[in-house]
């Protein structure tokens, strides 16, 4: 079975809302899914919210070009990715 991929191009997000809109769509998350770090952890680590995963393969691109306003946020997101992989398997790729 192939692990679902979550593709995160950090250079294209201007706001946290941009990030959540893109990522939650990739997870096939329901409309009611929260747009905050706790809800993201629930979906990626605990699971059972979206139609796919975990586990996930997280493909991070353009990390060097993350919007300065999202720098700290991106570090929290990557920490949640690590929690997800430690708990469920999967992989994190960072470019």
C-alpha positions in Angstrom: 0.0 0.0 0.0 1.3 3.4 -1.0 1.6 6.0 1.8 -0.4 9.2 1.0 1.8 12.3 0.3 1.3 15.7 1.6 3.1 18.3 -0.6 4.0 21.5 1.2 5.6 24.2 -0.9 6.5 26.7 1.8 7.1 29.6 -0.7 3.5 29.8 -1.8 1.9 30.5 1.6 1.3 34.1 2.6 -0.8 33.2 5.7 -1.5 30.3 8.0 -4.9 30.2 6.3 -3.3 29.6 2.9 -1.3 26.7 4.5 -4.4 25.1 6.1 -6.5 25.5 2.9 -3.9 23.7 0.8 -2.9 21.0 3.3 -6.4 20.0 4.7 -7.6 19.6 1.1 -4.7 17.2 0.4 -5.7 15.2 3.6 -9.4 15.1 2.4 -10.3 16.6 5.8 -13.9 17.5 6.5 -15.0 21.1 6.3 -15.3 21.3 10.1 -11.6 20.4 10.6 -10.0 23.1 12.8 -7.4 25.4 11.3 -4.9 25.5 14.2 -1.9 23.5 15.3 -3.8 21.4 17.8 -6.3 20.2 15.2 -3.5 19.6 12.7 -1.8 17.3 15.3 -5.1 15.5 15.9 -5.4 14.8 12.2 -1.7 13.9 11.5 -0.8 12.1 14.7 -4.0 10.7 16.2 -5.7 10.2 12.8 -9.2 9.3 12.0 -10.3 12.7 10.9 -9.4 12.9 7.2 -10.2 10.2 4.6 -6.5 9.3 4.3 -3.6 8.6 6.6 -1.8 8.6 8.8 0.9 7.5 8.0 1.9 10.2 5.5 4.9 11.1 3.4 5.5 14.8 4.0 7.2 16.5 1.1 8.4 20.0 2.1 9.8 22.2 -0.7 11.2 25.7 -0.7 11.7 25.8 3.0 14.4 28.5 2.6 11.7 30.7 1.1 9.1 30.5 3.8 7.4 33.8 4.4 9.1 35.5 7.4 5.7 35.8 9.2 5.3 32.0 9.0 8.8 31.0 10.1 7.9 30.0 13.6 4.6 28.5 12.5 6.5 26.3 10.0 8.8 25.0 12.8 5.7 23.9 14.8 4.2 22.2 11.7 7.5 20.3 11.1 7.5 19.2 14.8 4.0 17.8 14.3 5.2 16.0 11.2 8.0 14.4 13.3 5.4 13.4 15.9 3.2 11.8 13.2 6.1 9.8 11.8 7.3 8.7 15.2 3.8 7.5 16.1 2.5 6.1 12.8 5.5 5.7 10.4 5.8 7.6 7.2 8.5 9.9 6.0 9.6 13.5 6.0 11.4 15.0 3.0 12.8 18.6 3.4 14.2 20.6 0.5 
